[in-house]
Amino acid sequence: MPVDKLYYVYIIASKSRAIYVGMTAFLMSRVMRHRAGEGSNFTRKYRIHRLVYYEVFHSVAAAIARETEIKKWRREKKVALIEGKNPTWEDLAAEWGRPAVMRVAAKAGSSPVLRTGSE
């Protein structure tokens, strides 16, 4: 069975709440590139790398149309979109890229179970 490809429209922000709207098929990779300073001159200059909002699409055309729509909005409308789902502007990708801590937990008489540090 083929796996559906997903596309993301995302909004990243600086701590001072300067914002940038983008679209990608690889959200985690794209956010990590912004953090590494590999984004546009604008995102590097204003240190815009905190993921504050995203939407998921199954069609690249739909994602591009949504990105274009949001980019045309006034700042107030973009802020309302972010705050509707993320009122504190929390970095939704704060833990991305950090090493995963793996632990093995075993119960008496059973096989070990692998668990991540986030459980």
C-alpha positions as a printed Julia matrix, in Angstrom:
119×3 Matrix{Float64}:
  0.0     0.0    0.0
  1.54    3.37  -1.01
  2.15    5.92   1.71
  0.42    9.26   1.2
  2.84   12.16   0.93
  2.08   15.03   3.29
  2.72   18.74   2.82
  2.85   21.39   5.52
  2.14   25.09   5.67
  3.94   26.44   8.69
  4.51   29.65  10.59
  7.73   30.2   12.46
  8.42   33.15  14.75
 11.19   34.88  16.65
 11.02   35.5   20.38
  9.96   39.07  19.55
  7.17   37.56  17.38
  8.41   38.45  13.91
  6.8    35.8   11.7
  7.49   33.88   8.51
  5.09   31.66   6.54
  6.41   28.73   4.5
  5.48   25.41   2.89
  7.4    22.13   2.86
  7.02   18.38   2.47
  9.5    17.75   5.32
  8.5    19.87   8.32
 11.03   18.61  10.85
 13.92   18.95   8.41
 12.81   22.44   7.38
 12.48   23.68  10.97
 15.91   22.26  11.79
 17.37   24.08   8.77
 15.84   27.35   9.97
 17.4    26.74  13.4
 20.78   26.13  11.78
 20.54   29.51  10.03
 19.94   27.97   6.6
 16.67   29.79   5.96
 16.15   33.03   4.08
 18.07   36.21   4.86
 14.94   37.47   6.65
 14.68   34.47   8.98
 18.43   34.57   9.73
 18.46   38.32  10.38
 15.54   38.21  12.84
 16.35   34.76  14.3
 13.02   33.33  13.25
 13.09   29.6   14.0
 10.37   28.76  16.54
  7.54   26.67  15.03
  4.3    28.25  16.3
  1.71   26.93  13.81
  1.3    24.38  11.04
 -1.36   22.75   8.88
 -1.15   19.38   7.07
 -2.25   18.73   3.46
 -2.38   15.66   1.21
 -2.07   17.77  -1.95
  0.87   19.98  -2.85
 -1.49   22.26  -4.8
 -3.7    22.75  -1.73
 -0.66   23.5    0.45
  0.71   26.06  -2.01
 -2.71   27.71  -2.29
 -3.02   27.93   1.51
  0.51   29.32   1.9
 -0.24   31.96  -0.74
 -3.53   32.82   0.98
 -1.94   33.24   4.43
  1.0    35.27   3.06
 -1.49   37.8    1.64
 -3.14   38.35   5.03
 -2.43   41.3    7.28
 -0.31   40.55  10.34
 -3.33   40.76  12.67
 -5.08   37.91  10.88
 -1.92   35.75  10.96
 -1.55   36.41  14.69
 -5.2    35.41  15.24
 -4.57   32.17  13.32
 -1.56   31.34  15.52
 -3.26   32.29  18.77
 -6.37   30.27  17.89
 -4.35   27.06  18.3
 -1.25   28.23  20.2
 -2.2    31.21  22.41
  1.18   31.31  24.21
  3.24   31.03  21.0
  4.94   27.92  22.42
  7.63   26.4   20.19
  5.84   23.29  18.89
  9.19   21.79  17.84
 11.15   22.59  21.0
 12.21   18.97  21.52
 13.03   18.21  17.89
 16.65   17.4   17.15
 17.55   16.52  20.72
 19.05   13.11  21.44
 16.48   10.49  22.37
 17.17    8.66  25.62
 16.4     4.98  25.29
 15.8     2.74  28.31
 15.14   -0.96  28.51
 12.5    -1.95  31.05
 11.88   -5.59  31.87
  9.25   -7.21  34.05
  9.86  -10.52  35.76
  9.3   -13.35  33.31
  8.91  -11.13  30.23
 11.0    -9.89  27.35
 12.59   -6.45  27.67
 10.54   -3.56  26.26
 12.27   -0.61  24.62
 10.98    2.79  25.76
 11.89    6.34  24.86
 12.78    8.94  27.46
  9.59   10.91  26.72
  7.22    8.22  28.07
